[in-house]
Amino acid sequence: MAEGYCVKCKAKKEISEAVEETMKNGRRAIKGKCPTCSTVMFKIMGRKSENPTAPGTDTTAPTSPH
């Protein structure tokens, strides 16, 4: 499972009841609870996918107008 930092316990711990979410900006995150104090823990993982054919990524060479 994922490991995160609990700000209440001030220690790194395994995130219990972890659920993967996608934030508004497209980044993945894991949300769950601290196994000791039940405080919500949140860990940002990164972009959702590094797909080269995703919109906005042009893999073709630029063509000249001539």
C-alpha distances in whole Angstrom, upper triangle without the diagonal:
4,7,10,13,15,19,20,19,19,16,13,10,7,7,8,10,8,10,11,15,17,20,23,24,22,18,15,13,10,12,11,12,13,13,16,18,17,17,16,13,13,12,14,13,16,19,18,20,22,25,28,30,28,31,33,32,35,35,39,41,44,47,50,52,55
4,7,10,12,16,18,17,17,14,10,9,6,6,8,10,8,10,10,13,16,17,21,21,19,16,13,10,8,10,9,11,11,12,15,17,16,15,14,10,10,8,11,10,14,16,16,18,21,23,27,29,27,30,31,30,34,34,38,40,42,45,48,51,54
4,7,10,13,15,14,13,10,7,6,4,6,9,12,10,12,13,15,18,19,22,22,21,17,15,12,9,11,10,11,10,11,14,15,15,14,13,10,10,8,11,11,15,18,19,21,23,26,29,31,29,32,32,32,35,36,39,42,43,47,50,52,55
4,7,10,12,11,11,8,6,6,6,6,10,12,10,13,13,15,17,17,21,21,20,16,14,11,9,9,9,10,9,11,13,14,13,12,10,7,7,6,9,11,14,18,19,21,23,27,30,32,30,32,32,32,35,36,40,42,43,47,50,52,55
4,6,9,8,7,6,4,6,8,9,12,15,13,16,16,17,19,19,22,22,22,19,17,13,12,11,11,11,9,11,12,12,13,11,10,7,8,8,11,13,17,20,21,24,26,29,32,34,32,34,34,34,38,38,42,44,45,49,51,54,57
4,5,5,5,6,6,7,9,9,12,14,14,16,17,18,21,20,23,24,24,21,19,15,13,12,11,9,7,10,9,9,10,7,8,6,9,10,14,16,19,23,24,27,29,32,35,37,35,36,36,37,40,41,45,47,48,52,54,56,60
4,6,5,7,9,11,13,13,15,17,17,19,20,20,22,21,24,24,25,22,20,17,16,14,13,12,10,13,12,10,11,8,9,8,10,12,15,18,21,24,25,29,31,34,37,39,36,37,37,38,41,43,46,48,49,52,55,57,60
4,5,8,11,11,14,14,15,17,18,20,22,22,24,23,26,27,28,25,23,20,18,16,14,11,9,12,10,8,10,7,10,10,13,15,18,21,24,27,28,32,34,37,40,42,39,40,40,41,45,46,50,51,52,56,58,60,64
4,5,8,9,12,13,14,17,18,21,22,24,26,25,28,29,29,26,24,21,18,17,15,12,9,10,8,7,10,9,11,11,14,16,19,21,25,28,29,32,34,38,41,43,40,42,42,42,46,47,50,52,53,57,60,61,65
4,7,9,13,14,16,19,19,22,23,24,26,25,28,28,28,25,23,20,18,17,16,14,11,13,11,11,13,11,13,12,14,15,18,20,23,27,28,31,33,36,39,41,39,40,40,40,44,45,48,50,51,55,57,59,63
4,6,10,12,14,18,17,20,21,23,25,25,28,28,28,24,22,19,17,16,15,13,10,12,11,11,13,12,13,11,14,14,17,19,22,26,27,29,31,35,37,40,38,39,40,39,43,43,47,49,50,54,56,59,62
4,7,9,12,16,15,18,18,20,22,23,26,26,25,22,20,16,14,14,13,12,10,11,11,13,14,13,13,10,12,11,15,16,19,23,24,26,28,31,34,37,35,37,37,37,40,40,44,46,47,51,54,56,59
4,6,9,13,12,15,17,19,22,22,26,26,25,22,19,16,13,13,11,10,7,8,9,11,12,12,12,10,12,12,15,16,20,23,24,26,28,31,34,37,35,37,37,37,41,41,45,47,48,52,55,57,60
4,6,10,9,13,14,17,20,21,25,25,24,21,18,14,11,11,9,9,7,7,10,12,12,12,12,10,11,11,14,15,19,22,22,24,26,29,33,35,33,35,36,36,39,39,43,45,47,51,54,56,59
4,7,6,9,11,14,17,18,22,23,21,18,15,12,8,8,6,6,6,7,10,11,10,10,9,7,9,9,13,13,17,20,20,23,25,28,31,33,31,33,34,34,38,38,42,44,46,50,53,55,58
4,5,9,12,15,18,20,23,25,23,21,17,14,10,9,6,5,6,6,10,11,9,10,10,9,11,12,16,16,20,22,22,24,27,30,33,35,33,35,36,36,40,41,44,47,49,52,55,57,60
4,7,10,13,16,18,22,23,22,20,16,13,10,8,5,6,9,9,12,13,10,12,10,10,11,13,16,17,20,22,21,23,27,29,32,33,31,33,35,35,39,40,43,46,48,51,54,56,59
4,7,10,13,15,19,20,19,16,13,10,6,5,4,7,10,11,14,15,12,12,10,9,9,10,12,13,16,18,17,20,23,25,29,30,28,30,31,32,35,36,40,42,44,47,50,52,55
4,6,10,12,16,18,16,14,11,8,6,5,6,10,13,14,18,18,15,15,12,11,10,10,12,12,15,16,15,17,21,23,26,27,25,27,29,29,33,34,37,40,42,45,48,50,53
4,7,10,13,15,12,11,7,6,4,6,9,13,15,17,21,21,18,17,14,12,10,9,10,9,12,13,11,14,17,19,23,24,21,23,25,25,29,30,33,36,38,41,44,46,49
4,6,10,11,10,8,6,5,6,7,10,14,17,19,23,22,19,18,14,13,10,10,9,10,11,11,10,13,17,18,22,23,20,21,23,24,27,29,32,35,36,39,42,44,47
4,7,8,6,6,5,6,9,10,14,17,20,23,26,25,22,20,17,15,12,11,9,10,10,9,7,11,14,16,19,20,17,18,19,20,24,26,29,32,33,36,39,40,44
4,5,5,5,6,7,10,11,15,18,21,24,26,25,22,20,16,15,11,11,9,10,10,10,9,13,16,18,21,21,18,18,19,21,24,26,30,32,33,36,39,40,43
4,5,7,9,11,14,15,18,21,24,27,29,28,25,23,19,18,15,15,12,14,12,11,11,14,17,18,21,21,17,17,17,20,23,26,29,31,31,34,37,38,41
4,6,9,11,15,16,20,23,25,28,31,30,27,24,21,19,16,15,12,12,10,9,10,12,14,16,18,18,15,15,15,17,20,23,26,28,28,31,34,35,39
4,7,10,13,15,19,22,25,28,30,30,27,25,21,19,15,14,11,11,9,6,6,9,11,13,15,16,12,13,14,15,19,21,24,27,27,31,33,35,38
4,7,10,13,16,20,22,25,27,27,24,22,19,16,13,11,7,7,5,4,5,9,11,13,16,18,14,16,16,17,21,22,26,28,29,32,35,37,40
4,7,10,14,17,19,22,25,24,22,20,17,14,11,9,6,5,5,6,5,9,12,14,18,19,16,18,19,19,23,24,28,30,32,35,38,40,43
4,7,10,13,16,18,21,21,18,16,13,10,7,6,4,5,7,9,9,13,15,18,21,23,20,22,23,23,27,28,32,34,35,39,42,43,47
4,7,10,12,15,18,18,15,14,11,8,6,5,6,7,10,12,12,15,18,21,24,26,23,25,26,27,30,31,35,37,39,42,45,47,50
4,7,10,13,15,15,12,11,7,6,5,7,9,11,14,16,15,19,22,24,28,29,26,28,29,29,33,34,38,40,42,45,48,50,53
4,7,9,12,12,9,8,6,5,7,9,12,14,17,19,19,22,25,27,31,32,29,31,32,33,37,38,41,44,45,49,52,53,57
4,6,9,8,5,5,5,5,8,11,15,16,20,22,22,25,28,31,34,36,33,35,36,37,40,41,45,47,49,52,55,57,60
4,5,6,5,5,6,6,10,12,16,18,21,24,24,27,30,33,36,38,35,37,38,38,42,43,47,49,50,54,57,59,62
4,6,6,8,10,10,13,15,19,20,24,27,27,29,32,35,38,40,38,40,41,41,45,45,49,51,53,56,59,61,65
4,6,8,11,11,15,17,21,23,26,29,30,32,35,38,41,43,41,43,43,44,47,48,52,54,56,59,62,64,67
4,6,9,11,14,17,21,23,26,29,30,33,35,38,42,43,41,42,43,44,47,48,52,54,55,59,62,63,67
4,6,9,12,15,19,21,25,27,27,30,33,36,39,41,38,40,41,41,45,46,50,52,53,57,60,61,65
4,6,10,13,17,19,22,25,25,29,32,34,38,39,36,38,38,39,43,44,48,50,51,55,57,59,62
4,7,10,13,16,19,22,22,25,28,31,34,35,33,34,35,36,39,41,44,47,48,51,54,55,59
4,7,10,13,16,19,19,23,25,28,32,33,30,32,33,33,37,38,42,44,45,49,51,53,56
4,7,10,13,15,16,19,22,25,28,30,27,28,29,29,33,34,38,40,41,45,47,49,53
4,6,10,13,14,17,19,22,25,27,25,26,27,27,31,32,35,37,39,42,45,47,50
4,6,9,11,14,16,19,22,24,21,23,23,23,27,28,32,34,35,38,41,43,46
4,7,8,11,13,16,19,21,19,21,22,21,25,26,29,31,33,36,39,41,45
4,6,9,10,13,16,18,16,18,18,18,21,22,26,28,29,33,36,38,41
4,6,7,10,13,15,12,14,14,14,18,19,23,25,26,30,33,35,38
4,7,9,12,14,11,13,15,15,18,19,23,26,27,30,33,35,38
4,6,9,11,9,12,13,13,16,16,20,23,25,28,31,33,36
4,6,9,8,11,12,10,13,13,17,20,22,25,28,30,33
4,5,5,9,11,9,11,11,15,18,20,23,26,29,31
4,6,9,9,6,8,7,11,14,16,19,23,25,28
4,6,8,6,8,8,11,14,16,19,22,24,27
4,6,6,9,10,13,16,17,20,24,25,28
4,6,8,11,13,16,16,19,22,23,26
4,6,10,12,14,14,17,20,21,24
4,6,9,12,12,16,19,21,24
4,6,8,9,12,15,17,20
4,7,9,12,16,18,21
4,6,9,12,15,17
4,6,10,13,15
4,7,10,12
4,6,9
4,6
4
